[in-house]
Amino acid sequence: MSSATPQPEAAPILACTISRDVQNFDLLIEDMETAMGENWGDLGFAEALSFFGQPEAEALEFVALAIDGEDEDNLVLMGEIIAQAKARDVAVILIAEDVTPAALHQLLRKGADEFVPYPLPEQELQSAIERIKQPAQVPQQNVHNTTQLNAGASKEGALIVTHGLAGGSGSTTLAVNLAWELANVAGDQSPSVCLIDLDLQAGSVSTYLDLPRREVVFEMLSDMESVDDDIFGQALLSFEDKLQVLTAPAELIPLDLLAPEDVQRLIEMARSHFDYVVVDMPKTVTQWYETVLQAAHVYFALIELDMRSAQNALRLKRALQSEDLPFNKLRFALNRAPKFTDLSGKSRVKRMGESLGISIDLQLPDGGKQIVQACDHGLPLASSAGKNPLRKEIAKLAQSLHELGRSEAEAA
């Protein structure tokens, strides 16, 4: 690592890290050395403001401001560092670990050019450096393009549903990451995938993918009888040109805004255009719940190893069986499942399934803090934490679903 104050005939300092202690960000050190060689230095918070006024700072192209949860008490100082850098046309890359979304929002509004979560995703720092060196080619309002659909499409896409039976059981995390894995399951030959957030009041798909919520979604859902291919395409947003997303509406709306026939029309339209349609359901059982259940090819009911999940699973089982609805269609998925070596936990899982009279078909491991960080940063796990055990399990699930779909198509 080179010094922040260059010596005579030393390489010019083109970039600096600014942090409380850069040793807390060892991956950042490695990535800076890879990207900048010897042309970078390190500054503490107190040194940064004075350094900007020195002649050596005139060659600076960018600074990487690295913060963690302990630095949130110094947001005013962080904001001043960003302001001083921007006043001198120095770009700012914000590196953050365990920082609240409110703090990130405040610093980004101060003028930070790029945000990269820590631990750093592979090649993400290099990509951020390349972006700040290039002038913006696309206006901000056009970053998320709407989708152009082919009129008269006649696919018969598979409908995959996720439904959390208790708060925080991981339904949206599974829906978002399963949809993304399906969209990338076969490289350039990957199927087309549409992700629909039907949790109209508390849907978080837009947050987990950092997509805007738009009025056009509410307008479409309010008049489903008039919806055609063009209107449906305008309501969709493209995520990285691989995944098409229908977010929840921007405003809080009643769940009975949609009638069963409206949901049926929405599902049929999505299936006609995409190979896979992934739907994230609300925890509440609605008047159109049966519509989705009957149409689903795979219906994942997310539970945890606790009493509330067990009670809610039992309530749902009784409700469906009393109405002669296909309860057996549900595939129970246990989130934060015990590790392979946790024999006591494995025994509890077995007893839970037996006492409820259900089969727990899928066990998803606990992904830890990286899951919350990925959701807050608006990135799929494959992009932010590719080696996370939960991501690996979801990737295997996507692969198996895709292979099953291909085999059935060939048999037909």
C-alpha positions in Angstrom: 0.0 0.0 0.0 1.4 3.4 -0.9 1.4 6.4 1.5 -1.3 9.0 1.1 1.5 11.7 0.9 3.6 10.9 -2.1 7.4 11.0 -1.8 9.6 12.6 -4.5 9.6 10.7 -7.8 6.9 8.4 -6.4 4.0 7.3 -8.4 1.2 9.9 -8.3 -1.7 9.2 -6.0 -4.8 8.8 -8.2 -7.1 7.3 -5.5 -7.4 7.1 -1.7 -9.3 4.9 0.7 -10.8 6.8 3.6 -11.8 4.8 6.7 -11.6 4.6 10.4 -9.2 1.7 10.0 -8.5 0.3 6.5 -7.4 -3.0 8.1 -11.1 -3.6 8.8 -11.6 -3.8 5.1 -8.9 -6.2 4.0 -10.8 -7.2 0.8 -10.9 -3.5 -0.2 -7.1 -3.4 0.2 -6.7 -6.3 -2.2 -9.1 -4.9 -4.7 -7.4 -1.4 -4.6 -4.0 -3.0 -5.2 -5.4 -4.9 -8.1 -7.1 -1.9 -9.7 -4.6 0.9 -8.9 -1.3 -0.8 -8.3 0.9 1.6 -6.3 -1.1 4.7 -7.3 -3.3 4.9 -4.2 -3.0 5.8 -0.6 -5.0 5.5 2.7 -6.4 8.3 4.9 -8.2 8.4 8.1 -11.3 10.5 8.5 -9.5 13.3 10.3 -6.7 13.4 7.7 -9.1 13.4 4.7 -10.4 16.9 4.9 -7.0 18.5 5.3 -5.5 16.4 2.5 -8.1 17.7 0.0 -6.5 21.1 0.4 -2.9 19.9 -0.4 -1.4 20.1 -3.9 -0.9 16.3 -3.9 -4.7 15.9 -4.0 -5.0 17.6 -7.4 -4.3 14.3 -9.2 -7.0 12.4 -7.3 -9.6 10.6 -9.6 -11.7 9.1 -6.8 -11.8 8.2 -3.1 -13.3 5.0 -1.6 -15.1 5.9 1.6 -15.3 2.7 3.7 -17.7 2.7 6.7 -19.4 0.2 8.9 -22.0 0.3 11.6 -19.7 2.0 14.1 -19.3 5.0 11.8 -23.0 5.9 11.8 -22.5 8.3 14.7 -20.2 10.4 12.4 -22.5 10.8 9.4 -22.0 14.6 9.5 -18.3 14.1 9.1 -18.8 11.5 6.3 -21.1 14.0 4.5 -18.5 16.7 4.8 -15.8 14.4 3.3 -18.1 13.7 0.4 -19.0 17.3 -0.1 -15.3 18.4 -0.1 -14.4 15.6 -2.6 -17.2 16.6 -5.0 -16.2 20.3 -4.7 -12.9 19.2 -6.2 -14.4 17.0 -8.9 -13.2 13.9 -7.1 -15.6 10.9 -7.5 -16.7 9.1 -4.3 -17.3 5.3 -4.1 -19.1 4.4 -0.9 -18.1 1.0 0.6 -20.5 0.0 3.4 -20.9 -2.9 5.8 -23.7 -3.3 8.4 -25.0 0.2 7.7 -28.7 1.0 7.9 -30.5 2.0 4.7 -31.3 5.4 6.2 -27.6 6.1 6.6 -26.8 5.0 3.1 -29.6 7.1 1.7 -28.3 10.2 3.5 -24.7 9.7 2.2 -25.8 9.0 -1.3 -27.9 12.2 -1.3 -24.7 14.0 -0.2 -23.3 13.1 -3.6 -21.6 9.7 -3.5 -21.3 8.5 -7.0 -21.3 4.7 -6.5 -22.2 2.3 -3.7 -20.6 -1.1 -3.2 -21.6 -3.4 -0.3 -18.9 -5.0 1.8 -17.8 -7.8 1.6 -17.1 -6.7 -1.9 -18.7 -8.8 -4.7 -16.2 -10.1 -7.2 -15.0 -7.5 -9.6 -17.6 -5.0 -8.3 -15.0 -2.4 -7.2 -13.4 -2.5 -10.7 -16.8 -2.1 -12.3 -17.6 0.9 -10.1 -14.2 2.5 -11.0 -14.9 2.0 -14.7 -18.4 3.5 -14.3 -17.2 6.7 -12.6 -14.6 7.2 -15.4 -17.2 7.1 -18.1 -19.8 9.8 -18.6 -23.4 8.7 -18.1 -24.9 7.5 -21.4 -28.4 6.9 -20.2 -30.6 9.3 -18.3 -31.5 8.1 -14.8 -35.1 7.8 -15.5 -34.4 5.3 -18.3 -32.1 3.0 -16.3 -34.9 0.4 -15.7 -36.5 -0.2 -19.1 -40.0 -1.3 -19.6 -40.6 -4.5 -21.5 -41.7 -4.9 -25.1 -43.9 -8.0 -25.4 -44.7 -9.8 -28.6 -48.5 -9.6 -29.3 -50.1 -13.0 -29.7 -47.5 -15.0 -27.8 -48.6 -18.5 -27.0 -46.2 -19.9 -24.4 -47.5 -22.0 -21.6 -45.0 -21.0 -18.9 -44.7 -22.8 -15.5 -46.2 -21.0 -12.6 -44.1 -21.2 -9.4 -45.5 -19.6 -6.2 -43.9 -18.7 -2.9 -46.1 -18.1 0.2 -44.7 -17.3 3.6 -46.8 -18.7 6.4 -45.3 -16.4 9.0 -43.6 -13.0 8.9 -39.9 -13.1 8.0 -40.1 -16.7 6.7 -38.2 -15.9 3.5 -40.9 -16.0 0.9 -39.7 -12.9 -1.0 -36.1 -13.8 -0.7 -36.8 -17.2 -2.2 -39.0 -15.7 -5.0 -36.5 -13.1 -6.0 -33.5 -15.3 -6.0 -35.2 -18.3 -7.6 -36.5 -16.1 -10.4 -33.0 -14.7 -10.9 -31.4 -18.2 -10.9 -34.0 -19.5 -13.4 -33.2 -16.5 -15.6 -29.5 -17.5 -15.6 -29.8 -21.3 -15.4 -28.6 -22.0 -18.9 -26.4 -19.0 -19.9 -27.3 -17.6 -23.3 -30.0 -20.3 -23.6 -31.7 -19.4 -20.4 -35.5 -19.3 -20.3 -37.5 -16.1 -20.1 -38.7 -15.4 -16.5 -41.3 -13.0 -15.1 -41.5 -12.2 -11.3 -44.8 -10.9 -10.0 -45.3 -9.4 -6.5 -48.9 -10.0 -5.5 -48.2 -8.9 -1.9 -50.1 -5.7 -2.8 -49.6 -4.0 0.6 -46.2 -5.1 1.9 -44.5 -6.4 -1.2 -40.7 -6.0 -1.1 -39.6 -7.4 -4.5 -38.9 -3.8 -5.7 -36.7 -3.2 -2.6 -34.8 -6.5 -3.0 -34.0 -5.6 -6.7 -33.7 -1.8 -6.2 -36.5 -1.2 -8.7 -38.9 1.8 -8.5 -42.6 1.5 -7.7 -44.7 3.2 -10.4 -48.2 4.4 -10.7 -48.7 2.4 -13.9 -48.9 -0.8 -11.8 -51.9 0.5 -9.8 -53.5 1.7 -13.0 -53.2 -1.7 -14.6 -54.5 -3.6 -11.6 -57.4 -1.2 -11.3 -58.7 -2.1 -14.7 -57.6 -5.6 -15.5 -60.5 -6.1 -18.0 -58.8 -3.6 -20.4 -55.3 -5.0 -20.0 -53.6 -6.1 -23.2 -50.0 -7.1 -24.1 -48.9 -3.5 -24.5 -50.3 -2.4 -21.1 -48.8 -5.4 -19.3 -45.4 -4.8 -20.9 -45.4 -1.2 -19.8 -46.1 -2.2 -16.2 -43.1 -4.6 -16.2 -39.6 -3.5 -15.4 -36.5 -5.2 -16.7 -33.8 -6.1 -14.2 -30.4 -6.3 -15.9 -32.1 -7.3 -19.2 -32.7 -10.8 -17.9 -35.6 -10.7 -15.5 -38.9 -9.0 -16.0 -40.6 -7.8 -12.8 -44.1 -6.6 -11.9 -43.6 -4.8 -8.6 -46.3 -4.1 -6.0 -48.1 -0.8 -6.4 -46.5 2.4 -5.1 -49.4 3.0 -2.6 -51.0 0.9 0.0 -54.1 -0.7 -1.6 -56.8 -3.1 -0.4 -56.1 -6.8 -1.2 -59.6 -7.1 -2.6 -58.8 -4.6 -5.3 -58.3 -7.7 -7.5 -61.0 -10.2 -8.1 -60.3 -13.9 -8.8 -60.9 -13.4 -12.5 -58.4 -10.4 -12.5 -55.7 -12.6 -11.1 -56.5 -15.4 -13.5 -56.2 -13.0 -16.4 -52.9 -11.6 -15.1 -51.4 -15.1 -14.6 -52.6 -16.3 -18.1 -51.1 -13.2 -19.7 -47.8 -13.7 -18.0 -47.6 -17.4 -18.8 -48.3 -16.7 -22.4 -45.2 -14.6 -22.7 -42.7 -16.3 -20.3 -41.2 -19.7 -19.7 -41.4 -19.3 -16.0 -43.7 -17.0 -13.9 -42.7 -16.7 -10.2 -45.3 -15.2 -7.9 -44.7 -13.9 -4.4 -48.0 -14.1 -2.4 -49.1 -12.1 0.6 -49.2 -14.0 4.0 -53.0 -13.2 4.1 -55.4 -15.7 2.4 -57.3 -13.6 -0.1 -60.4 -14.2 -2.2 -58.2 -15.0 -5.1 -55.9 -17.4 -3.2 -57.7 -20.4 -4.7 -57.1 -19.1 -8.2 -53.4 -19.0 -7.7 -53.3 -22.3 -5.9 -55.2 -24.1 -8.7 -53.0 -22.6 -11.4 -49.7 -23.2 -9.7 -47.4 -25.9 -11.0 -45.2 -25.7 -7.9 -46.5 -24.0 -4.7 -43.8 -23.4 -2.0 -45.2 -22.7 1.5 -42.4 -21.2 3.6 -42.2 -22.1 7.3 -39.6 -21.9 10.1 -38.9 -24.3 13.0 -41.1 -22.5 15.5 -44.5 -22.6 17.0 -46.0 -19.7 15.0 -45.2 -21.5 11.7 -46.6 -24.8 13.0 -49.8 -23.1 14.1 -50.3 -21.3 10.8 -49.5 -24.4 8.8 -52.2 -26.3 10.7 -54.7 -23.4 10.2 -54.0 -23.4 6.5 -54.3 -27.2 6.3 -57.7 -27.2 8.0 -59.0 -24.3 5.9 -58.0 -25.9 2.6 -59.3 -29.3 3.5 -62.6 -27.9 4.7 -63.1 -26.3 1.3 -61.9 -29.4 -0.6 -59.0 -27.5 -2.0 -55.8 -29.3 -3.0 -53.7 -29.0 0.2 -51.4 -31.7 -1.1 -50.3 -29.3 -3.8 -48.3 -27.3 -1.2 -44.6 -28.1 -1.0 -43.5 -27.0 2.5 -40.0 -25.4 2.5 -38.3 -24.9 5.9 -36.2 -21.8 6.0 -33.2 -21.5 8.3 -33.1 -25.3 8.5 -30.7 -27.0 11.0 -27.2 -27.8 9.7 -26.4 -31.4 8.7 -24.5 -32.0 11.9 -27.3 -30.6 14.2 -28.9 -33.9 15.1 -31.2 -32.4 17.7 -32.5 -29.9 15.1 -33.0 -32.6 12.5 -35.1 -34.5 15.0 -37.2 -31.4 15.7 -37.9 -31.1 11.9 -39.0 -34.7 11.7 -41.3 -34.3 14.7 -42.8 -31.1 13.3 -43.7 -32.8 10.0 -45.2 -35.8 11.8 -47.3 -33.7 14.2 -48.7 -31.5 11.4 -49.2 -34.4 9.0 -47.1 -32.6 6.3 -44.0 -33.4 4.3 -41.2 -30.9 4.5 -39.8 -31.2 1.0 -37.3 -28.5 0.9 -34.8 -27.4 3.7 -33.1 -24.0 3.1 -30.0 -23.2 5.2 -29.5 -20.0 7.2 -27.6 -17.6 5.0 -26.7 -15.2 7.9 -26.1 -11.5 7.6 -25.3 -11.6 3.9 -29.0 -12.2 3.2 -30.1 -9.0 4.9 -27.3 -7.1 3.3 -28.2 -8.3 -0.2 -31.8 -7.4 0.3 -31.0 -3.9 1.6 -28.6 -3.4 -1.2 -31.0 -4.5 -3.9 -29.0 -7.3 -5.3 -29.7 -11.0 -5.9 -27.5 -13.3 -3.8 -25.7 -14.6 -7.0 -24.4 -11.0 -7.5 -23.6 -10.1 -3.8 -22.8 -13.4 -2.1 -22.4 -16.2 -4.7 -20.9 -18.6 -2.2 -23.5 -18.2 0.4 -25.1 -21.6 1.3 -28.6 -20.3 0.8 -27.7 -19.1 -2.7 -26.2 -22.4 -3.5 -29.4 -24.3 -2.4 -31.6 -21.9 -4.4 -29.4 -22.4 -7.5 -29.7 -26.2 -7.2 -33.5 -25.8 -6.8 -33.7 -23.7 -10.0 -31.6 -26.2 -11.9 -33.8 -29.1 -10.8 -37.0 -27.3 -11.7 -35.6 -26.4 -15.1 -34.5 -29.9 -15.8 -37.9 -31.2 -14.7 -39.6 -28.8 -17.0 -37.4 -29.7 -20.0 -38.0 -33.4 -19.4 -41.7 -33.0 -19.3 -41.7 -30.8 -22.4 -39.7 -33.5 -24.3 -42.0 -36.2 -23.1 -45.0 -34.3 -24.4 
